[in-house]
Amino acid sequence: MNSLFIVLLLSGVECLTPGTDYMALEFQEFDQTMEAGWREVANREGCTEAAADLIQRYRDSKPDLREGQLSIMRWHEGQMRAEAGQNEQAVALFKQTYTESDTMGWNYYVNATIAFIEQDAEALQQAHDQLSALPKPSGMNMTDADGNPVDIQWPPNLQVVENLMSCFGRSYSEAYGDCN
């Protein structure tokens, strides 16, 4: 039995599925599949911190992950840390996800999330205004993994930022869901 599983059992909450080798999962399954990997763990009551720890452990054990994959995993770990009330760790992880070529408004979304966690209403409003004013790049055609066209709301993550604004003063977990 691995040490992470033992620690989680000692906490009184069984968060990991016995017999599942999470470290053997490919990135796509571990990070992007809704009913597998860290998401399977996060969906269990009381297992948010365990999901964050699992993401960190996976990330640290995979030296072959590309920078984009690492950034996505830092973001997801940050979200789990924020949901668990580990705000300093969450903000530190979120800051590691800024991108240099940002045509989609990602950096504004990061700024808004950090402002929400730090309870900085002015910075949250500024990030919202910057994101909502972002023009859609001409000729941008979004597709799914199979190349099929996908219609997304422009700009991405604006609805999440608006939820953060309307739920200001509440927990990240409430605001990221639906606090209304």
C-alpha positions in Angstrom: 0.0 0.0 0.0 1.5 3.3 -1.0 2.2 6.0 1.6 -0.3 8.5 0.2 -3.1 6.0 0.5 -2.1 5.2 4.1 -2.2 8.9 5.1 -5.6 9.3 3.5 -7.0 6.3 5.3 -5.6 7.6 8.6 -7.6 10.9 8.1 -10.8 8.8 8.3 -11.8 9.5 4.7 -11.0 7.0 1.9 -10.4 9.3 -1.0 -8.4 7.1 -3.4 -9.9 4.1 -5.1 -8.1 0.9 -3.8 -6.1 -0.8 -6.6 -6.0 2.3 -8.8 -2.5 3.3 -9.9 -3.1 7.0 -10.4 0.6 7.5 -11.3 0.3 5.1 -14.2 -2.5 7.1 -15.9 -1.7 9.0 -19.0 -2.1 12.8 -18.7 -5.3 13.0 -20.6 -7.0 10.4 -18.4 -5.5 11.7 -15.1 -6.3 15.4 -15.8 -9.0 15.7 -18.4 -11.4 12.8 -17.8 -14.3 13.8 -15.6 -14.7 10.4 -13.8 -11.0 9.4 -13.5 -7.7 10.7 -12.1 -7.8 13.6 -9.7 -11.4 14.5 -10.6 -12.6 11.1 -9.4 -11.0 11.9 -6.0 -12.2 15.5 -5.9 -15.8 14.4 -6.5 -15.8 12.6 -3.2 -17.0 14.4 -0.1 -14.1 15.7 2.0 -11.4 14.8 -0.6 -10.5 18.2 -2.1 -7.2 18.4 -0.3 -6.4 14.8 -1.2 -7.1 15.7 -4.9 -4.7 18.6 -4.7 -2.0 16.4 -3.1 -2.6 13.7 -5.8 -2.2 16.3 -8.6 1.0 17.6 -7.0 2.4 14.0 -6.6 1.4 13.2 -10.2 3.0 16.3 -11.6 6.2 15.8 -9.6 6.5 12.1 -10.8 6.2 12.9 -14.5 9.4 14.6 -15.8 8.1 14.2 -19.4 5.1 16.5 -19.1 5.1 19.5 -21.4 5.0 23.0 -20.0 1.4 23.4 -21.1 0.4 20.2 -19.3 2.3 21.3 -16.2 0.5 24.7 -16.3 -2.9 23.1 -16.5 -2.1 20.8 -13.6 -0.8 23.8 -11.5 -4.1 25.5 -12.2 -6.2 22.5 -11.2 -4.1 21.9 -8.1 -4.6 25.6 -7.3 -8.3 25.3 -7.6 -8.4 22.3 -5.3 -6.2 24.2 -2.8 -8.5 27.2 -3.0 -11.5 25.0 -2.4 -9.7 23.5 0.6 -9.1 27.0 2.0 -5.3 26.8 1.3 -5.3 30.2 -0.3 -1.6 31.1 -0.1 -0.7 27.8 -1.9 -3.5 28.3 -4.4 -2.3 31.9 -5.3 1.3 30.7 -5.7 0.1 28.0 -8.1 -2.1 30.3 -10.0 0.7 32.7 -10.5 2.7 30.0 -12.2 0.1 29.7 -15.0 0.5 33.1 -16.6 1.2 32.8 -20.3 3.3 35.0 -22.6 1.1 34.9 -25.7 -2.4 35.4 -24.3 -5.0 35.9 -27.0 -7.7 34.2 -25.0 -7.6 36.4 -21.9 -6.2 33.7 -19.6 -4.0 36.2 -17.7 -7.0 38.3 -16.9 -8.8 35.2 -15.6 -5.8 34.4 -13.4 -5.8 38.0 -12.1 -9.5 37.8 -11.4 -9.2 34.5 -9.5 -6.3 35.8 -7.4 -8.1 39.0 -6.7 -11.1 37.1 -5.5 -9.1 34.9 -3.2 -7.2 37.9 -1.9 -10.5 39.8 -1.4 -9.4 42.7 -3.6 -12.6 44.0 -5.2 -10.9 46.7 -7.2 -8.5 44.3 -8.8 -11.3 41.8 -9.5 -13.3 44.6 -11.2 -10.3 45.6 -13.3 -9.6 42.0 -14.4 -13.3 41.6 -15.3 -13.2 44.8 -17.3 -10.1 43.8 -19.2 -11.4 40.3 -19.9 -14.8 41.5 -21.1 -13.2 44.1 -23.4 -11.0 41.5 -25.1 -11.7 41.3 -28.8 -12.1 37.9 -30.4 -9.1 37.3 -32.7 -10.2 37.4 -36.3 -10.3 34.1 -38.0 -10.4 32.2 -34.7 -12.2 28.9 -35.1 -12.2 26.7 -32.0 -12.3 22.9 -32.5 -12.4 19.9 -30.2 -9.8 17.2 -30.0 -11.3 15.5 -33.1 -11.2 18.7 -35.1 -15.0 19.4 -34.9 -16.0 23.1 -34.6 -16.9 24.2 -31.1 -18.9 27.3 -30.3 -17.6 28.9 -27.2 -18.8 32.0 -25.4 -16.4 34.9 -25.9 -14.3 35.6 -24.0 -13.6 32.3 -22.3 -14.1 32.3 -18.5 -16.0 35.5 -18.4 -19.0 33.8 -16.8 -16.7 32.3 -14.1 -15.3 35.8 -13.4 -18.8 37.2 -13.2 -19.7 34.5 -10.7 -16.6 35.5 -8.6 -17.9 39.1 -8.7 -21.4 38.2 -7.7 -20.2 35.9 -4.9 -17.5 38.2 -3.6 -16.8 37.6 0.1 -17.8 34.0 -0.1 -15.6 30.9 -0.4 -13.9 30.0 -3.7 -15.8 26.7 -3.6 -19.1 28.6 -3.4 -18.2 31.1 -6.0 -16.8 28.7 -8.5 -20.0 26.7 -8.3 -23.2 28.7 -8.0 -23.6 30.8 -4.9 -26.7 32.6 -6.1 
